[in-house]
Amino acid sequence: MSIRVRTVRNTEELARAMGAIGHYFGWIPTAEQGESFLSYLPLDRMHAAFDDGRIIGGAGVYPFELTVPGGPLRCAGVTIVGVQPTHRRRGVLRRMMTAQLADVRERGEPIAALWASEDTIYGRYGYGMASQCVDITLPRDSAELRPGLPPREGQVRLVDHDEAMREFPRVYERLRRRSTGFVLRTRDWWSKRNLDDTAEWRRGNAGPLNRALLELDGGPAGYALYRVAQHQTEFKRSLRVIEAQGIDARATREIWRFLLAIDWMDEIEARLLPVDHPLWQLVARPRFLGMKVHDGLWVRPIDIGAALSARAYARDGRVTLEIVSDPLFEENVGVWTIADGVARRARRRPDVRLDVQALGSVYLGGFSFAELARAERVEEAARGGLARADDLFRTDAAPWCPEIF
Ligand SMILES: CC(C)(COP(=O)(O)OP(=O)(O)OC[C@H]1O[C@@H](n2cnc3c(N)ncnc32)[C@H](O)[C@@H]1OP(=O)(O)O)[C@@H](O)C(=O)NCCC(=O)NCCS
């Protein structure tokens, strides 16, 4: 078997490369569907693996921004990764990941991020689990807000696709710039992904997409996207919250007040919430949230100097990290000192030792150095080193990526 890996050259090849992961969803993408991805997945960001001229694997990148502590940063959003079952475990994924990450580095994108289909796959390429997310299932009869909150404020309206296209992106954009984990959504991204209700598979046995706009003080302040699912076998209805955002604490309270109070539902489901979502404090009975925690974003520092210099730190100060290994980029290995917000190679004695995966885990502030040390992923190399590192890397909110890309 001689496998060749290169980027695709036309929409037909793009569709066939997407078909490798499509196989596992029961989806054979057409050239037209390939074309509709082009505005956020350029041809030269989709690698394909060829066996004797036939495409048997694919791995793509959305070249977008991910908000890191301090603001948005260029990021390779890795996606649509698959190898046909006829070619599994012969090193095809490894070949594609190696080519893709070399290309990301050449383009100067300081980090890559992805959602992992399986948590066992990506560590070997230098990705570390960087955030956690929570799914909830709350029985409607335990879904009261806590007593003592202010009475209802503002108003919620159900809006059509066009009005949602005008208002929701503006609310999201205000949040994005200050919310670690949010990704850049272009207008195309919004219309083809977040607000699209034409694709049957998006419905997942539920009804049409509802778009609720919250207005406070005469202006848009939040939104919710949700569907109602009537269970097939039981006389039971679920409210499936796809995304709910408020620009501040008041707006968050009011959009959730609306969602939790929709009549005749048996339960409210929401996915991909951050571990510190205000809902835990807003509801009267947090025990009934039925939380399930799982891994969220995985982050891969590509160019450690650039990545560390691009994020903001909780305070002035200095910390020295020794990166002991990187499975792909030897250039990242060595001692780095962060001082005045800039990372430079150094000869100092390190405060902590870690590999590039562990650096990915602490990069967004989703895990602390101390937490990683307790699991033997980070080693304290000088007394007080963990505390010095955590003092700088600490963030005031858990990273939150509200959608799987
Ligand atoms: C996951 C998938 C892409 C792996 O492709 P592959 O070509 O079989 O992988 P490779 O042969 O290159 O294996 C690379 C390494 O990953 C390991 N690996 C691959 N798939 C794995 C899995 N599902 N779980 C754990 N390890 C896995 C291999 O053992 C190998 O390890 P090594 O380098 O230490 O020897 C492929 O099985 C697939 O398409 N699965 C279904 C779709 C999917 O999950 N895609 C990922 C979307 S995020």
The ligand as a Gaussian input file, in Angstrom:
#p B3LYP/6-31G(d) Opt

LIG

0 1
 C       -9.801000       7.428000      14.520000
 C       -9.277000       7.182000      13.114000
 C       -9.202000       8.515000      12.360000
 C       -7.888000       6.547000      13.234000
 O       -7.293000       6.411000      11.955000
 P       -6.148000       5.312000      11.663000
 O       -5.629000       5.616000      10.301000
 O       -6.700000       3.968000      11.936000
 O       -5.056000       5.673000      12.752000
 P       -3.486000       5.316000      12.649000
 O       -3.312000       3.938000      12.091000
 O       -2.744000       6.411000      11.964000
 O       -3.111000       5.327000      14.171000
 C       -2.372000       6.344000      14.763000
 C       -2.252000       6.055000      16.221000
 O       -3.526000       6.305000      16.849000
 C       -3.966000       5.125000      17.517000
 N       -5.426000       5.098000      17.347000
 C       -6.085000       5.224000      16.214000
 N       -7.406000       5.186000      16.445000
 C       -7.551000       5.060000      17.758000
 C       -8.698000       4.945000      18.591000
 N       -9.929000       4.971000      18.097000
 N       -8.493000       4.825000      19.919000
 C       -7.234000       4.789000      20.414000
 N       -6.130000       4.887000      19.656000
 C       -6.285000       5.011000      18.346000
 C       -3.260000       4.000000      16.828000
 O       -3.159000       2.881000      17.675000
 C       -1.904000       4.618000      16.532000
 O       -1.119000       4.662000      17.696000
 P        0.484000       4.737000      17.642000
 O        0.848000       5.883000      16.742000
 O        0.859000       4.975000      19.066000
 O        0.918000       3.413000      17.094000
 C      -10.191000       6.227000      12.311000
 O      -10.286000       5.006000      12.973000
 C      -11.591000       6.769000      12.099000
 O      -11.856000       7.399000      11.078000
 N      -12.504000       6.548000      13.086000
 C      -13.882000       6.982000      13.006000
 C      -14.033000       8.470000      12.881000
 C      -13.316000       9.244000      13.974000
 O      -13.362000       8.891000      15.129000
 N      -12.645000      10.328000      13.572000
 C      -11.996000      11.233000      14.449000
 C      -12.859000      12.454000      14.470000
 S      -12.342000      13.631000      15.670000

